[in-house]
Amino acid sequence: MSFSSNVKAELSKKLPELDGELAECAVYGVLLYCNQFNAEGIKIVTESADFAEALPALFKSVFGAGFESGGTGKSGKFTLKIGVPSMLRLIMDRYGYDPASEPSLRLNRAVLRSEECGAMFLRGAFLAGGSVTDPAKRYHLELRTNRYHVDRGMFSLLEELGLRPKSVNRNGSYTIYFKRSGDIEDALTLMGASLASMEHMNAKLEKSLRINASREVNCITANADKTANAAVEQLQAIKRLRSAGRLGSLSDALRQAAELRSDNEGASLAELAELAGISKSGLAHRLRKLIEESK
């Protein structure tokens, strides 16, 4: 299962726990973000078996009746429908809608009487029209709808709930999204997906550890390359001085530095300084002097 499927499974398993206005608010989120919600019918299409299994009981707890039809199509998706006019009128009336108002369907804030109601509404909306990417790959959570006013209402609600959403409109599809890992974790926690939020945090931590480890390895490699290149330059300078017969005319300190480097080609500056019994800066000065003398 994908990370998004696991999140929906976690949220769906908690739907039977809801009752009263919290169940009503969760259903409201489902309706405003599902495939169809108007006077002609309600149609909810989902890939989540857990969500499809939990929905009938949730609708029955709110409206006293479930779905009239449902099943799995050729695509493997689950479809749940309500088409009886009397039931549709009951549902639309419950949320303050006139059947003729569907083209400008918008969020009725009077339904959401508390912050907890807002969180349950978000849970339902995510289950019907949301997705979240595996945090091991990238950070992205979104809610998508083709209803402009619903999108704007949700954006304002999320801000009031302390989240920091962003939005984009592409070809009549309105998307609210989060790309910061902390915002996604906050949204998951608010919806009630605490396990998924923790998994997201752990994935972020593991990614950070891998990046830091990679940086450390790169740093060690770079330092090793720098040490090796410096040693090669010093050895070439000593070779030139020896070939020119000038090594013996140098000061005792420079001759000793040349011998030390020649006898310990792969040693670091710190290791050579320890063998010479002098400071790193002192030995570095002598080795630079050898290079200058060889030119």
GIJOKA-V23498 format. One record per residue. SS is DSSP state (helix for helix, strand for strand, loop for the rest). OMEGA is omega in degrees with one decimal (NA if undefined). Layout:
# GIJOKA-V23498
{{SS;OMEGA} {SS;OMEGA}}
This chain:
# GIJOKA-V23498
{{loop;177.8} {loop;177.5} {helix;179.6} {helix;178.5} {helix;178.8} {helix;177.8} {helix;-178.8} {helix;176.7} {helix;179.1} {helix;-179.3} {helix;-178.1} {helix;-179.1} {helix;-179.9} {loop;-178.4} {helix;179.5} {helix;-180.0} {helix;-175.2} {loop;172.1} {loop;178.1} {helix;-174.5} {helix;178.0} {helix;175.7} {helix;178.9} {helix;-179.4} {helix;177.3} {helix;177.2} {helix;-180.0} {helix;177.2} {helix;178.1} {helix;-176.3} {helix;-177.2} {helix;179.9} {helix;179.0} {loop;-174.4} {loop;-179.3} {strand;175.3} {strand;178.1} {strand;-175.9} {loop;-179.6} {loop;178.7} {strand;174.8} {strand;177.3} {strand;179.3} {strand;179.6} {strand;-177.5} {strand;174.4} {loop;-175.6} {loop;177.8} {helix;179.8} {helix;179.2} {helix;180.0} {helix;-179.5} {helix;-176.4} {helix;-173.8} {helix;-176.7} {helix;-180.0} {helix;179.4} {helix;178.8} {helix;-179.2} {helix;179.4} {helix;-178.3} {helix;-172.5} {helix;179.4} {loop;179.5} {loop;-178.8} {loop;-178.6} {loop;-179.3} {loop;179.3} {strand;179.5} {strand;-179.4} {strand;-179.3} {strand;179.7} {loop;-179.5} {loop;-179.3} {loop;-177.7} {loop;179.4} {loop;179.3} {strand;179.8} {strand;179.1} {strand;-173.8} {strand;170.1} {strand;-177.7} {loop;-179.8} {loop;-176.4} {helix;-178.2} {helix;178.7} {helix;178.8} {helix;178.8} {helix;178.6} {helix;-177.8} {helix;-178.8} {helix;178.3} {helix;-179.4} {helix;-177.6} {loop;172.9} {loop;-178.9} {loop;168.5} {loop;-178.8} {helix;-178.2} {helix;-172.9} {helix;-173.6} {helix;-179.0} {helix;178.8} {helix;-179.2} {loop;-178.3} {loop;-178.6} {loop;177.1} {loop;-174.1} {helix;179.3} {helix;179.2} {helix;-175.7} {loop;-170.5} {loop;-178.5} {loop;177.5} {helix;178.6} {helix;175.8} {helix;178.3} {helix;179.1} {helix;178.7} {helix;174.9} {helix;177.9} {helix;178.7} {helix;179.9} {helix;-179.8} {helix;-179.8} {helix;-179.8} {helix;-177.4} {helix;-173.0} {helix;-176.9} {strand;175.0} {strand;177.8} {strand;-176.2} {loop;175.1} {loop;-176.9} {loop;176.4} {loop;-179.7} {loop;178.9} {loop;-178.1} {loop;179.3} {loop;173.0} {strand;-178.7} {strand;172.9} {strand;-174.9} {strand;177.4} {strand;174.1} {loop;-179.6} {loop;-174.7} {helix;-175.1} {helix;175.5} {helix;178.9} {helix;-179.2} {helix;177.9} {helix;178.9} {helix;179.4} {helix;179.9} {helix;179.8} {helix;-179.5} {helix;177.3} {helix;179.2} {helix;178.9} {loop;175.9} {loop;179.1} {loop;-177.4} {loop;-176.9} {loop;169.3} {strand;-177.4} {strand;178.1} {strand;179.2} {strand;178.3} {strand;175.4} {loop;177.3} {loop;175.8} {strand;-175.8} {strand;-175.0} {strand;170.7} {strand;-175.0} {strand;175.3} {strand;178.0} {loop;177.0} {loop;-176.4} {helix;-179.7} {helix;178.5} {helix;179.3} {helix;179.1} {helix;177.9} {helix;-179.9} {helix;179.0} {helix;178.9} {helix;-179.5} {helix;-179.7} {helix;-178.1} {loop;179.4} {loop;-175.4} {helix;179.2} {helix;178.4} {helix;178.5} {helix;178.4} {helix;178.2} {helix;178.4} {helix;177.9} {helix;-179.5} {helix;178.6} {helix;178.1} {helix;179.6} {helix;179.8} {helix;178.9} {helix;179.4} {helix;178.9} {helix;178.7} {helix;-179.7} {helix;179.9} {helix;178.8} {helix;179.0} {helix;178.3} {helix;-179.7} {helix;178.5} {helix;179.1} {helix;179.5} {helix;179.3} {helix;179.7} {helix;-179.6} {helix;179.3} {helix;179.0} {helix;178.5} {helix;179.7} {helix;179.2} {helix;-178.9} {helix;-179.8} {helix;178.5} {helix;-179.7} {helix;179.3} {helix;179.6} {helix;180.0} {helix;-179.7} {helix;177.7} {helix;178.0} {helix;179.0} {helix;179.0} {helix;179.6} {helix;179.3} {helix;-179.4} {helix;180.0} {helix;-179.5} {loop;179.9} {loop;-176.1} {loop;-175.4} {helix;-177.7} {helix;-178.4} {helix;-179.3} {loop;177.8} {loop;179.0} {helix;-177.7} {helix;-179.5} {helix;177.4} {helix;178.9} {helix;178.3} {helix;179.6} {helix;179.1} {helix;-179.9} {helix;179.0} {helix;-179.7} {helix;-179.0} {helix;-176.2} {loop;-171.7} {loop;-175.7} {loop;-176.5} {loop;175.8} {loop;178.6} {helix;-179.6} {helix;-180.0} {helix;178.6} {helix;-179.9} {helix;179.3} {helix;178.4} {helix;-178.6} {helix;-178.5} {loop;177.0} {loop;-179.5} {loop;176.6} {helix;-178.8} {helix;179.0} {helix;179.7} {helix;179.0} {helix;178.4} {helix;-178.6} {helix;179.7} {helix;175.4} {helix;179.6} {helix;176.6} {helix;180.0} {helix;179.2} {helix;-178.8} {helix;-176.0} {helix;-175.3} {loop;NA}}
